[in-house]
Amino acid sequence: TGTGGTFDAIAGTFIPAVGATTSTFTYTLLGTAPCIDDASVATVNINLQPLAGTDGATTVCETSTASIDLFSLITGEQTGGAWTRTTGTGGTFNTAAGTFIPAVGATTSTFTYTLLGTAPCIDDTSVATVNVNLQPTAGTDGATTVCETSLASIDLFSLITGEQTGGTWTRTTGTGGMFNAAAGTFIPAVGATTSTFTYTLTGTAPCIDDSSVATVNINAQPNAGTDATTTVCASSTTTIDLFGLITGEQAGGTWTRTTGIGGTFNAAAGSFTPAAGATNSTFTYTLSGTLPCVADSSVATINFSLQPDAGIDGTTAICDNSTAVIDLFSLITGEQAGGVWTRTSGTGGTFNAAAGTFTPAVGANTSTFTYTLAATAPCVTDTSLATVTISAIPTGITLSGTTGTCAGIPVNLTVSGTPNTVVTWTATPGTPGSVTIGASGSVIIPVSPLVTTTYTLTSASLNGCTVPVLGQTATVTVSDTPQFITQVPDITICNGGTLNIASQLTSTVAGTTFVWSATTTNVNATDGSGVIIYSGDQTNIDQIVNLINASENGVVNIEVRPQVGTCSGASQQILVTVKPIPAINTLTTVANKTVICNNETVTITANSNPVAAMYNWQVNATTTTNVQIVGGGTSGTSTTGIINLQLALINPLVTGSISFNFTPVNGICTGATTVNTVTINVNPIPGTPIGLPIDEICSGETTNLTISSFPIVAGTMLEWTVIDSEHVTGFTNGTGAAPFTINDLLLNTSDVQGFVKYSVTTKLGDCNGGTTEYIVRVNPLPKPVLVDGHICVNESTGVTYQSYILDTQLSNPAFTYNWYVLNTVTGLYDVLPSTNQSTFEVSTAGTYQVIAINTVTGCPAPPVQAVVGAVFPATAFTTVVTDAFTNNATITVTVNPVGTGNLIYSLDGGAWQSSNVFTGVEGGSHTVMVEDVEGCTNLTQTIEVIDYPKYFTPNGDGFNDKWKIVGLEAKHNAKIYIFDRYGKLIKQIDPLGEGWDGKYNGQDIPSTDYWFNVDYTENNQQKQFKAHFSLKR
């Protein structure tokens, strides 16, 4: 029994070693028969040397309350020892648990861990040291408030409380003032802001720094600005911004009126609006201070000066012959006394500045006089203006002009004199009037007396000055003027007609001559001899009018006036419109269709040159056959030239035609009638399609659909289109002369019945007859599918041990199945004993065929074939594994005999591969499988790959909790030893056991790297392998 140490059987000696266990050694003597063997036992009891581990230490702050596991400080210790406190005070020490909890005031302490040894082994100890550092205290924050104007030094230490000495001061916020970090003082100054100062004591790790904050709140001293004064005029109403008077003030203050009355004071806006009667005033602007700062104020003063008033301007107007004295004060109003007068424009007359008067005189012109009152600043001097407007009287007024005229014919009289003079006059007999002389010094008066009349000027006015006019008279002598009694109406006449105007001319005066002239557009006007004339009298006014362009209207504008001697009356205008005579345009008078179907409507469009206002049409009965207008009419009229008619055959089975005559009409002008202008042929409507189609066919058959029509009309065509289908292809659209057979080859693309719906229409030219729909139903064929396969045959016996099932993959109970096998001698398929099943089991190699028939529809499927081959299986294989502990381990598979199938390989149930080599194989037990794709080979072996894990995690989660070398078997006769980094033997493990759990003497050992040796036999050779791995917790 026992392991470890060095045993020398020849010398009968044993040398213990660390890790060796109690061992027994048997001494045996062999007996010579009949004597038996005899033996004795030497026992070596080995006690373990206790290991208390390696000393360790940690440092904590006295404020820490975290429990310290003393076991975590020492390393490599065995369990079962006892803890004692050897130095230090304070805190809580738990000897049973091996823990220590620090507390404020605790000192650095040492704790000894002791393991008792069993003789002859000695006790072992290790020491865990806990160093305790003091936590510094910077005291409690504090604050004070001062005004920025304060100059008193502030002791920052006086603001915080309970602080320890030895710290440093820093300014953390704020600006301005004087900060003395060494003394811990601060002196405020104007402009300084609220500031914080931090007092810091540095801690020794792991204790942290401590700090406290002294806050100095600094309130700003308010500034209401500098006093100011302004002076305004008592008449001012401009709002005064009081803020605009004082300077340097801060916002946020309030205004109060401290002296003065009147005006409008707005305290909120800080403004003052003067008003009449307001007195000198003062306004105080006050800013309140926040303690300890005091309030501040400034004063805005407003003084008033009186504004003089020179009154309101005035004016008067006189004629230049006036000499009356004018009081200038009477012209202006509301003026104050004490001012002075000055003449600012004009000449002539007498001006008395002291008295304020002006006396006009002949030759004086318009003048202005200014009244001025001087002012004291800031009020301004005031003035008013008296204006004396002097107007000239009119002169040189005369009357002249024509003294003879015809009755109703205007003549001009001329009035001359001073420009812009208004002159009045009388007419005897007649109505008086007035006129204004223009800038040229004269004006024309147009008069139209009917009898002899005398015109007399009576007065003249200019600029308000009026004088009488004497001795200015003119007499106009009037003769009779002929006038038309009636107006000749405008005339419309056809091309080539003769005018009738002379007989319609009448006058108020006997013996009147009628003088005319004419202008023409697109017209030649001639007398009876063909001479073109454009003027004359009543003897040649009735002309013959001919259009130059016979397709367009022409116009003659004739002006006629009556005349007796030199007196002509008012003329009259006579408009003569000459219209062309329209003619039917046989090229553009057409129907929208010249061939129509029975009872169809046709649109005929008539055109003429020029375009007529109306078209008369008639049916030409002579050339019309077998066609009538629906409604019975045979003629009509159209103002647009568009005629819509429904035409019907008298015999609906025979083609007919109809012709139309047209006559254009343009008002009073009617053109010639054209015969058979439009002819329309009317076709019968063909009959309805009839036929006896086949209701159902099998996929791959033709439709054989024969269709005729009824009633039968010669020339009838059939036109068919497919309007619906389902699961069918092969159909087409087409045409053919009735009767016709549609022979589409139809294929059903599904497993259910499909159909094609044909829509058949009869046609005769553009005439559609009836439409009939026909449905052809197409039954699907069975669709058997056979897959090539293999049977498995024992190569040595020739016996088939695995047959192959041919499966049509059909399950319809209405199907029947006929099976065949290819006769390789005849090249024909021999019938097999039918099972009428969708499957057939094959045990002999060959080519097989099946025909499936649908017994309901009678539709057979095309024959389907499959080839079944014979495969000899592989029956054995060997494997070669690379040596133990090889990086990228490889397994090579060799099959013998290989058979005739296509071999594939799999490792541990993984993906199949065609290669017989597996690389990168992990250590452990593996299953190698060999098959062929034909399914005849199925071989399996289990092999071992020797390797070790690079780490393990003994944390009890069920994953990697044990470390062991995988793949070792008893045949390897292996021994495994585990060491720490110092070469100390930690564990010898059983190569066939569960592995190492990461413990030493029942205790968890630290996470780190460990080394191992393994002695083993491989391929009949004794080998040793060394490496290391990691323990992770």
SESE-74146 format. One record per residue (C-alpha): x, y, z. Coordinates in steps of 0.2 Angstrom, whole numbers, padded with zeros to 4 digits, always signed. Last residue first. Layout:
<pts>
XYZ
...
</pts>
This chain:
<pts>
-0060+0157-0048
-0047+0153-0061
-0033+0139-0060
-0022+0140-0074
-0012+0126-0083
+0006+0120-0084
+0016+0108-0094
+0027+0092-0093
+0025+0075-0103
+0035+0059-0099
+0035+0043-0110
+0038+0024-0109
+0036+0017-0126
+0024+0002-0131
+0014+0014-0143
+0011+0025-0128
+0016+0022-0109
+0013+0036-0097
+0022+0047-0084
+0013+0064-0082
+0021+0079-0074
+0011+0095-0069
+0013+0113-0066
+0001+0126-0058
-0003+0144-0064
-0013+0156-0052
-0030+0157-0042
-0026+0153-0024
-0029+0137-0015
-0046+0131-0009
-0044+0120+0007
-0046+0101+0009
-0028+0098+0011
-0024+0107-0005
-0039+0110-0016
-0042+0114-0034
-0054+0100-0037
-0041+0088-0046
-0048+0074-0058
-0063+0063-0058
-0052+0047-0058
-0044+0037-0072
-0028+0047-0071
-0028+0046-0052
-0021+0062-0045
-0005+0066-0036
-0008+0083-0028
+0001+0099-0022
+0020+0094-0024
+0030+0110-0020
+0040+0115-0036
+0039+0134-0031
+0026+0138-0045
+0014+0125-0037
+0015+0106-0042
+0003+0093-0049
+0009+0075-0051
+0000+0062-0064
+0004+0044-0066
+0000+0034-0081
-0001+0015-0085
-0007+0019-0103
-0017+0003-0104
-0028+0009-0090
-0034+0023-0101
-0030+0041-0104
-0040+0051-0116
-0043+0066-0105
-0030+0074-0092
-0040+0080-0077
-0045+0097-0070
-0061+0098-0061
-0075+0112-0060
-0074+0115-0079
-0093+0119-0079
-0105+0113-0065
-0106+0130-0057
-0096+0124-0041
-0082+0138-0043
-0068+0126-0048
-0064+0135-0064
-0051+0126-0075
-0037+0130-0087
-0027+0124-0101
-0036+0107-0102
-0025+0092-0105
-0023+0080-0120
-0025+0062-0125
-0036+0058-0140
-0047+0042-0137
-0056+0031-0150
-0074+0025-0152
-0078+0016-0168
-0093+0015-0180
-0098+0008-0197
-0114+0010-0207
-0112+0005-0226
-0127+0002-0238
-0135+0019-0237
-0131+0025-0254
-0121+0040-0247
-0109+0028-0239
-0106+0027-0221
-0091+0029-0209
-0093+0035-0190
-0079+0040-0178
-0084+0042-0160
-0073+0052-0149
-0066+0051-0131
-0056+0065-0125
-0043+0078-0131
-0049+0090-0144
-0047+0086-0163
-0039+0100-0174
-0039+0089-0189
-0051+0075-0195
-0045+0065-0210
-0055+0053-0221
-0061+0068-0232
-0079+0066-0239
-0087+0075-0225
-0103+0073-0214
-0106+0086-0201
-0105+0081-0183
-0111+0065-0174
-0095+0064-0164
-0084+0064-0180
-0092+0060-0197
-0086+0052-0213
-0093+0049-0230
-0090+0034-0243
-0097+0033-0260
-0102+0015-0262
-0092+0001-0271
-0085-0007-0256
-0070+0000-0246
-0062-0016-0240
-0054-0009-0230
-0057+0009-0224
-0043+0019-0217
-0047+0034-0205
-0034+0047-0200
-0037+0056-0184
-0027+0072-0181
-0022+0082-0165
-0019+0101-0168
-0006+0102-0154
+0000+0085-0149
-0002+0081-0130
-0003+0062-0135
+0003+0056-0151
-0007+0058-0167
-0022+0046-0169
-0023+0032-0183
-0039+0024-0186
-0045+0007-0194
-0060+0002-0205
-0071-0012-0208
-0086-0019-0219
-0088-0007-0234
-0104-0011-0243
-0107-0018-0261
-0119-0007-0271
-0132-0013-0284
-0141+0000-0295
-0159+0005-0297
-0163+0016-0313
-0180+0026-0313
-0192+0028-0327
-0209+0038-0329
-0222+0034-0342
-0234+0049-0347
-0249+0050-0335
-0266+0043-0340
-0282+0053-0340
-0298+0042-0338
-0306+0056-0328
-0311+0045-0313
-0299+0031-0316
-0284+0043-0315
-0270+0032-0323
-0252+0030-0317
-0239+0022-0329
-0223+0016-0320
-0206+0011-0327
-0190+0002-0320
-0172+0001-0326
-0162-0013-0317
-0154-0020-0301
-0164-0033-0292
-0172-0031-0274
-0185-0018-0279
-0201-0014-0269
-0214-0005-0278
-0224+0010-0272
-0240+0019-0278
-0249+0002-0277
-0259-0007-0290
-0249-0023-0285
-0245-0027-0302
-0235-0042-0307
-0222-0034-0318
-0225-0030-0336
-0210-0031-0347
-0202-0015-0354
-0194-0017-0371
-0176-0017-0376
-0177-0035-0381
-0162-0042-0372
-0161-0028-0358
-0179-0031-0354
-0183-0015-0345
-0195-0017-0330
-0213-0012-0329
-0226-0007-0316
-0244-0002-0320
-0252+0010-0307
-0271+0015-0303
-0276+0032-0297
-0293+0036-0289
-0285+0033-0271
-0274+0049-0274
-0258+0046-0264
-0244+0050-0276
-0225+0050-0272
-0222+0038-0286
-0211+0028-0274
-0198+0015-0279
-0193+0006-0263
-0175-0001-0263
-0170-0018-0255
-0157-0021-0242
-0149-0038-0239
-0147-0043-0257
-0138-0059-0258
-0122-0060-0269
-0114-0070-0256
-0096-0062-0256
-0101-0044-0261
-0117-0044-0250
-0129-0033-0260
-0137-0016-0255
-0150-0010-0267
-0148+0007-0275
-0159+0022-0280
-0165+0033-0295
-0180+0043-0289
-0197+0041-0297
-0210+0055-0298
-0228+0052-0303
-0238+0066-0310
-0256+0060-0313
-0263+0070-0328
-0274+0085-0324
-0291+0087-0331
-0295+0102-0343
-0312+0110-0344
-0317+0119-0359
-0329+0133-0356
-0338+0142-0371
-0344+0160-0371
-0355+0167-0384
-0355+0184-0392
-0368+0191-0404
-0364+0201-0420
-0350+0214-0422
-0350+0225-0437
-0333+0232-0442
-0332+0220-0457
-0344+0206-0453
-0340+0200-0435
-0346+0186-0425
-0339+0185-0407
-0332+0170-0397
-0327+0172-0378
-0317+0157-0374
-0316+0151-0355
-0301+0139-0351
-0302+0127-0337
-0293+0118-0324
-0296+0102-0314
-0284+0099-0299
-0266+0093-0298
-0259+0108-0307
-0251+0114-0324
-0265+0108-0335
-0259+0108-0353
-0270+0113-0368
-0267+0110-0387
-0278+0123-0395
-0289+0117-0410
-0302+0130-0412
-0313+0124-0427
-0322+0137-0439
-0339+0139-0447
-0337+0154-0449
-0321+0162-0456
-0307+0163-0444
-0300+0173-0430
-0288+0171-0415
-0283+0171-0397
-0272+0157-0390
-0273+0143-0376
-0257+0133-0372
-0258+0135-0353
-0270+0129-0340
-0271+0130-0320
-0286+0143-0321
-0292+0152-0336
-0303+0168-0340
-0306+0179-0355
-0298+0169-0369
-0302+0178-0385
-0311+0173-0401
-0315+0181-0417
-0327+0173-0430
-0330+0180-0447
-0346+0182-0457
-0344+0184-0475
-0362+0178-0480
-0374+0180-0466
-0380+0164-0458
-0393+0167-0444
-0385+0159-0434
-0367+0156-0433
-0354+0142-0433
-0342+0135-0420
-0331+0119-0419
-0321+0116-0403
-0308+0102-0405
-0300+0108-0389
-0284+0098-0391
-0276+0085-0379
-0261+0088-0368
-0271+0088-0351
-0286+0078-0353
-0302+0084-0361
-0319+0090-0354
-0335+0098-0360
-0332+0095-0379
-0340+0110-0388
-0356+0109-0398
-0357+0126-0407
-0366+0142-0410
-0360+0160-0413
-0374+0173-0415
-0378+0180-0432
-0370+0195-0441
-0377+0213-0441
-0380+0218-0459
-0369+0231-0468
-0374+0249-0473
-0365+0258-0487
-0365+0277-0486
-0365+0289-0500
-0361+0308-0498
-0363+0322-0511
-0375+0312-0522
-0381+0328-0530
-0374+0345-0527
-0387+0359-0525
-0381+0377-0530
-0379+0391-0517
-0392+0402-0508
-0389+0420-0503
-0401+0428-0492
-0393+0422-0477
-0379+0410-0483
-0388+0394-0489
-0379+0378-0495
-0388+0364-0504
-0384+0346-0501
-0389+0329-0509
-0388+0313-0500
-0385+0294-0505
-0390+0278-0496
-0383+0260-0498
-0388+0242-0494
-0381+0225-0488
-0393+0211-0486
-0398+0201-0470
-0407+0215-0461
-0419+0218-0476
-0425+0237-0474
-0408+0240-0468
-0407+0254-0455
-0398+0271-0453
-0398+0282-0438
-0394+0300-0443
-0383+0314-0436
-0381+0329-0447
-0367+0342-0444
-0367+0357-0456
-0368+0369-0441
-0385+0377-0446
-0392+0360-0451
-0408+0358-0462
-0418+0342-0466
-0423+0329-0478
-0429+0311-0480
-0437+0308-0463
-0444+0291-0458
-0439+0289-0440
-0425+0278-0443
-0418+0283-0460
-0420+0270-0473
-0408+0258-0483
-0412+0244-0495
-0406+0255-0510
-0403+0274-0512
-0398+0280-0530
-0415+0287-0536
-0421+0292-0518
-0408+0305-0516
-0410+0309-0498
-0411+0328-0495
-0400+0340-0486
-0401+0359-0483
-0386+0368-0475
-0386+0384-0466
-0375+0399-0462
-0363+0393-0476
-0344+0392-0475
-0337+0400-0490
-0334+0388-0499
-0345+0374-0492
-0344+0361-0479
-0356+0347-0474
-0352+0335-0460
-0361+0319-0459
-0362+0309-0443
-0368+0291-0444
-0379+0281-0431
-0379+0262-0432
-0396+0253-0435
-0387+0240-0447
-0368+0243-0447
-0358+0256-0455
-0347+0259-0471
-0344+0277-0476
-0340+0282-0458
-0337+0300-0451
-0347+0306-0466
-0340+0318-0479
-0342+0336-0486
-0324+0340-0487
-0320+0335-0505
-0338+0340-0511
-0336+0357-0506
-0354+0364-0507
-0354+0382-0515
-0358+0398-0505
-0364+0414-0513
-0353+0428-0506
-0361+0442-0496
-0359+0461-0500
-0362+0471-0485
-0367+0490-0489
-0365+0502-0475
-0373+0519-0478
-0366+0534-0468
-0376+0550-0467
-0370+0568-0470
-0375+0583-0460
-0381+0598-0472
-0371+0607-0484
-0373+0626-0488
-0362+0632-0502
-0376+0631-0515
-0389+0618-0508
-0380+0602-0502
-0386+0586-0495
-0372+0573-0489
-0369+0555-0493
-0355+0544-0486
-0355+0526-0493
-0345+0512-0485
-0344+0497-0497
-0340+0480-0488
-0336+0463-0495
-0338+0445-0488
-0326+0432-0493
-0326+0417-0505
-0329+0427-0521
-0313+0437-0518
-0315+0453-0529
-0333+0453-0524
-0345+0462-0537
-0357+0476-0533
-0367+0485-0547
-0370+0503-0543
-0385+0514-0538
-0376+0530-0534
-0375+0536-0552
-0388+0550-0553
-0389+0553-0534
-0372+0561-0535
-0354+0556-0538
-0340+0546-0530
-0330+0529-0530
-0333+0523-0548
-0328+0507-0557
-0333+0507-0575
-0343+0491-0580
-0355+0501-0592
-0370+0500-0580
-0360+0508-0566
-0347+0498-0556
-0343+0494-0538
-0328+0482-0536
-0328+0474-0518
-0315+0466-0507
-0316+0481-0496
-0323+0497-0503
-0323+0516-0499
-0337+0527-0506
-0341+0546-0510
-0358+0554-0511
-0366+0571-0515
-0385+0573-0514
-0391+0589-0523
-0405+0598-0515
-0418+0606-0526
-0431+0608-0511
-0424+0610-0494
-0428+0597-0480
-0420+0583-0490
-0424+0565-0496
-0413+0550-0502
-0422+0533-0503
-0425+0532-0522
-0406+0535-0525
-0401+0520-0514
-0406+0504-0524
-0389+0494-0526
-0387+0481-0540
-0382+0463-0536
-0367+0453-0542
-0362+0445-0525
-0378+0445-0514
-0384+0461-0505
-0385+0467-0487
-0389+0486-0485
-0388+0498-0470
-0404+0509-0468
-0406+0526-0477
-0408+0539-0464
-0424+0550-0466
-0427+0569-0468
-0409+0573-0473
-0404+0591-0469
-0402+0606-0481
-0395+0622-0473
-0404+0640-0474
-0393+0656-0473
-0387+0665-0457
-0380+0683-0454
-0368+0684-0439
-0368+0701-0430
-0353+0707-0419
-0353+0720-0404
-0339+0728-0393
-0344+0746-0389
-0342+0746-0370
-0334+0733-0358
-0338+0736-0339
-0324+0732-0326
-0323+0718-0313
-0308+0715-0300
-0309+0698-0292
-0292+0692-0300
-0298+0697-0317
-0316+0701-0322
-0323+0709-0339
-0341+0715-0343
-0354+0717-0356
-0348+0710-0373
-0362+0710-0387
-0367+0696-0399
-0380+0699-0413
-0389+0684-0421
-0396+0680-0439
-0405+0664-0438
-0400+0646-0434
-0385+0652-0424
-0370+0640-0422
-0357+0649-0411
-0339+0644-0407
-0331+0657-0395
-0312+0658-0398
-0301+0665-0384
-0287+0679-0384
-0272+0685-0374
-0261+0670-0377
-0263+0664-0359
-0281+0662-0362
-0296+0673-0361
-0310+0665-0350
-0328+0664-0358
-0345+0669-0352
-0363+0666-0359
-0380+0674-0363
-0394+0664-0372
-0401+0669-0389
-0408+0682-0400
-0399+0693-0398
-0384+0685-0389
-0376+0692-0373
-0358+0692-0367
-0347+0690-0351
-0328+0690-0351
-0317+0681-0338
-0299+0688-0339
-0286+0675-0338
-0275+0684-0351
-0278+0703-0353
-0288+0706-0369
-0295+0697-0385
-0312+0689-0388
-0313+0680-0405
-0329+0674-0413
-0329+0657-0423
-0343+0650-0434
-0353+0635-0433
-0365+0628-0446
-0383+0626-0440
-0390+0638-0453
-0376+0642-0465
-0364+0656-0461
-0359+0675-0461
-0351+0688-0449
-0335+0679-0445
-0324+0686-0431
-0320+0700-0419
-0323+0706-0400
-0311+0717-0390
-0306+0719-0371
-0290+0730-0370
-0288+0730-0350
-0292+0719-0335
-0289+0725-0317
-0272+0720-0308
-0273+0711-0291
-0265+0716-0275
-0263+0703-0261
-0259+0710-0244
-0251+0696-0233
-0249+0698-0214
-0237+0685-0207
-0234+0679-0189
-0218+0677-0179
-0211+0668-0164
-0193+0668-0157
-0189+0652-0148
-0190+0646-0130
-0174+0638-0123
-0169+0652-0123
-0178+0669-0120
-0190+0674-0134
-0191+0689-0147
-0209+0693-0154
-0209+0697-0173
-0223+0703-0185
-0219+0700-0203
-0227+0710-0218
-0230+0702-0235
-0233+0712-0251
-0243+0709-0268
-0238+0723-0280
-0239+0743-0280
-0241+0751-0297
-0255+0762-0292
-0255+0765-0273
-0258+0754-0257
-0257+0762-0239
-0250+0749-0226
-0251+0750-0207
-0242+0743-0192
-0241+0760-0183
-0222+0759-0180
-0218+0750-0197
-0228+0762-0208
-0228+0755-0226
-0233+0766-0241
-0237+0759-0258
-0225+0751-0269
-0214+0735-0268
-0217+0717-0262
-0209+0706-0249
-0203+0705-0231
-0209+0721-0224
-0205+0722-0206
-0216+0724-0190
-0210+0724-0172
-0217+0715-0156
-0222+0722-0140
-0240+0716-0139
-0245+0697-0139
-0254+0691-0155
-0271+0681-0155
-0275+0686-0173
-0266+0693-0189
-0275+0704-0202
-0282+0718-0191
-0264+0721-0184
-0259+0725-0202
-0271+0740-0202
-0274+0744-0221
-0276+0762-0228
-0288+0764-0243
-0279+0768-0260
-0287+0754-0272
-0283+0754-0291
-0272+0739-0290
-0287+0728-0284
-0287+0722-0266
-0285+0705-0256
-0282+0702-0238
-0272+0690-0227
-0269+0683-0210
-0256+0673-0200
-0259+0668-0182
-0252+0676-0166
-0234+0682-0161
-0234+0671-0146
-0219+0671-0134
-0214+0655-0124
-0211+0656-0105
-0195+0647-0098
-0197+0631-0086
-0184+0622-0075
-0183+0603-0073
-0171+0595-0060
-0166+0576-0059
-0160+0571-0042
-0150+0555-0037
-0152+0542-0023
-0143+0528-0014
-0149+0515-0001
-0136+0506+0011
-0126+0490+0010
-0127+0478+0025
-0140+0474+0021
-0147+0475+0003
-0148+0493-0003
-0163+0501-0011
-0160+0512-0026
-0169+0529-0027
-0172+0542-0041
-0178+0559-0035
-0188+0571-0046
-0187+0590-0045
-0199+0602-0052
-0200+0620-0059
-0218+0624-0062
-0231+0617-0075
-0245+0630-0080
-0246+0623-0098
-0240+0605-0099
-0223+0596-0097
-0222+0577-0099
-0211+0568-0086
-0203+0551-0088
-0196+0537-0076
-0207+0524-0084
-0215+0518-0067
-0215+0536-0060
-0225+0543-0074
-0226+0562-0071
-0238+0572-0081
-0237+0591-0081
-0242+0602-0066
-0233+0604-0049
-0216+0607-0042
-0205+0598-0029
-0201+0580-0023
-0208+0569-0037
-0203+0551-0034
-0194+0538-0045
-0189+0520-0041
-0173+0510-0044
-0170+0494-0053
-0157+0499-0065
-0140+0506-0060
-0136+0525-0062
-0121+0532-0071
-0129+0548-0077
-0145+0558-0073
-0154+0568-0086
-0158+0554-0099
-0165+0543-0085
-0178+0557-0082
-0184+0554-0100
-0193+0570-0105
-0209+0569-0114
-0211+0583-0127
-0226+0595-0123
-0216+0611-0124
-0225+0627-0121
-0216+0631-0105
-0200+0630-0113
-0187+0618-0106
-0172+0619-0094
-0162+0604-0089
-0153+0599-0072
-0143+0583-0067
-0138+0573-0051
-0126+0559-0053
-0130+0540-0052
-0141+0529-0041
-0127+0517-0037
-0132+0502-0026
-0118+0493-0016
-0116+0475-0022
-0119+0461-0009
-0104+0449-0006
-0107+0432+0001
-0091+0425+0009
-0092+0406+0009
-0080+0395+0019
-0079+0377+0013
-0073+0362+0022
-0061+0348+0015
-0055+0330+0019
-0043+0320+0009
-0045+0301+0009
-0038+0287+0020
-0031+0273+0009
-0020+0282+0008
-0013+0296+0019
-0026+0310+0020
-0022+0328+0014
-0032+0342+0024
-0041+0355+0013
-0049+0372+0017
-0059+0378+0003
-0063+0396+0000
-0080+0401-0009
-0083+0419-0016
-0097+0431-0019
-0091+0444-0031
-0078+0458-0029
-0083+0474-0038
-0079+0486-0024
-0066+0477-0012
-0067+0463+0001
-0052+0458+0012
-0050+0439+0013
-0039+0429+0026
-0032+0411+0028
-0015+0418+0033
-0006+0407+0020
-0020+0409+0007
-0021+0428+0008
-0036+0433-0003
-0038+0451-0008
-0054+0457-0016
-0060+0452-0034
-0066+0436-0041
-0077+0422-0036
-0076+0403-0034
-0063+0390-0028
-0051+0400-0018
-0038+0389-0010
-0033+0387+0009
-0021+0373+0015
-0022+0361+0030
-0011+0359+0045
-0023+0362+0059
-0038+0351+0062
-0056+0359+0059
-0070+0359+0071
-0078+0375+0065
-0078+0385+0048
-0081+0404+0048
-0068+0410+0060
-0054+0400+0050
-0058+0412+0036
-0053+0427+0046
-0061+0442+0036
-0052+0458+0034
-0063+0474+0035
-0063+0484+0019
-0082+0484+0016
-0088+0493+0000
-0093+0476-0007
-0106+0474+0007
-0103+0458+0018
-0111+0441+0021
-0104+0427+0031
-0102+0408+0028
-0097+0391+0037
-0093+0373+0032
-0089+0360+0046
-0071+0354+0050
-0056+0348+0039
-0055+0331+0048
-0040+0319+0043
-0043+0300+0044
-0029+0290+0054
-0021+0275+0045
-0023+0257+0051
-0010+0244+0046
-0017+0226+0047
-0004+0212+0047
-0007+0194+0045
+0006+0182+0052
+0010+0164+0048
+0013+0149+0059
+0019+0131+0058
+0020+0118+0072
+0033+0104+0071
+0032+0086+0063
+0039+0072+0074
+0027+0073+0081
+0010+0079+0075
+0011+0098+0070
-0001+0112+0077
-0006+0125+0064
-0005+0143+0070
-0012+0159+0062
-0005+0175+0070
-0014+0192+0069
-0004+0209+0069
-0012+0226+0073
-0010+0244+0068
-0021+0254+0079
-0040+0256+0081
-0046+0274+0086
-0060+0274+0073
-0065+0256+0070
-0058+0241+0060
-0067+0224+0058
-0056+0209+0060
-0059+0191+0054
-0052+0173+0057
-0070+0166+0060
-0065+0158+0076
-0053+0172+0082
-0066+0186+0078
-0057+0203+0081
-0067+0219+0083
-0058+0236+0082
-0047+0243+0095
-0029+0238+0100
-0013+0232+0092
-0001+0217+0093
-0002+0198+0094
-0020+0194+0090
-0023+0175+0089
-0030+0164+0075
-0031+0145+0076
-0027+0132+0062
-0037+0118+0054
-0035+0123+0036
-0019+0123+0027
-0011+0139+0022
-0004+0143+0004
-0007+0162+0006
-0009+0175+0020
-0020+0191+0018
-0036+0182+0012
-0036+0171+0028
-0037+0187+0038
-0054+0191+0030
-0056+0209+0034
-0074+0216+0038
-0078+0233+0031
-0080+0246+0044
-0067+0258+0037
-0065+0275+0046
-0048+0270+0053
-0042+0269+0035
-0035+0252+0029
-0018+0244+0025
-0015+0226+0021
-0003+0212+0026
+0003+0195+0022
+0014+0181+0029
+0015+0164+0019
+0005+0148+0023
+0002+0139+0040
+0009+0122+0032
+0007+0107+0044
+0020+0093+0040
+0010+0077+0036
+0013+0061+0046
+0020+0045+0037
+0017+0028+0045
+0030+0015+0038
+0023-0002+0040
+0035-0018+0037
+0024-0034+0033
+0030-0052+0035
+0028-0066+0022
+0029-0085+0021
+0027-0096+0005
+0020-0114+0008
+0030-0130+0010
+0024-0145+0000
+0032-0139-0010
+0048-0128-0008
+0042-0112+0001
+0045-0094-0006
+0050-0081+0006
+0041-0064+0006
+0044-0047+0014
+0029-0036+0012
+0031-0017+0012
+0017-0006+0019
+0015+0013+0016
+0009+0029+0024
+0008+0042+0010
+0022+0051+0001
+0017+0069-0003
+0034+0076+0002
+0047+0062+0001
+0050+0046+0011
+0066+0035+0007
+0062+0016+0008
+0075+0002+0009
+0075-0017+0006
+0091-0016-0005
+0083-0026-0019
+0066-0018-0017
+0072+0000-0017
+0057+0011-0013
+0058+0030-0016
+0044+0041-0009
+0027+0042-0015
+0012+0030-0014
+0005+0019-0001
+0000+0000+0000
</pts>
